[in-house]
Amino acid sequence: MKKDTDVFFEAIRTGDKDRIKALMSINPQLVNEKDQRGFTPLILATYFENEEVTNILLENNADINAKDASGNTALIGISFKGNLSLAITLLSNGANVNAVNNTGTTALVFATQYNKKDIVKLLLEYKADKTLKDNDGKTALDYAQAKGFDEIISLLK
């Protein structure tokens, strides 16, 4: 028989909103559990770009700045995917715009590396720190210049 956490994470992956709500009503702590890979429900929901599930989790006190095994937050993960709507949801609900993962990478650096101009603009509106350097000593601007992303370069200067 599957454990509640396994059933819960499967419901997150498949977007089964009714099952998610039912399981959380029985065990509210599920909202911040981690799966075997270190993902939280919120990180998984944003990875699958499921806005409805993301909102359900946030309404049930999901830790918006929780990190996975690599140190990524939901915002860091969504920043290289480029889902502007989810990024707005996370930031407007208090996501740390300057969180860093295990390699010192921020959401701004990922958005820059993957040429996600709209995400870069949004992160800057939320006061992302352009001066933060990753573990290689590089800023978002350094990556933009290396890749020749002129529009992002102008945003970051």
Secondary structure, 3 states (H helix, E strand, C coil): CCCHHHHHHHHHHHCCHHHHHHHHHHCHHHHHCCCCCCCCHHHHHHHCCCHHHHHHHHHCCCCCCCCCCCCCCHHHHHHHHCCHHHHHHHHHCCCCCCCCCCCCCCHHHHHHHCCCHHHHHHHHHCCCCCCCCCCCCCCHHHHHHHHCCHHHHHHHC
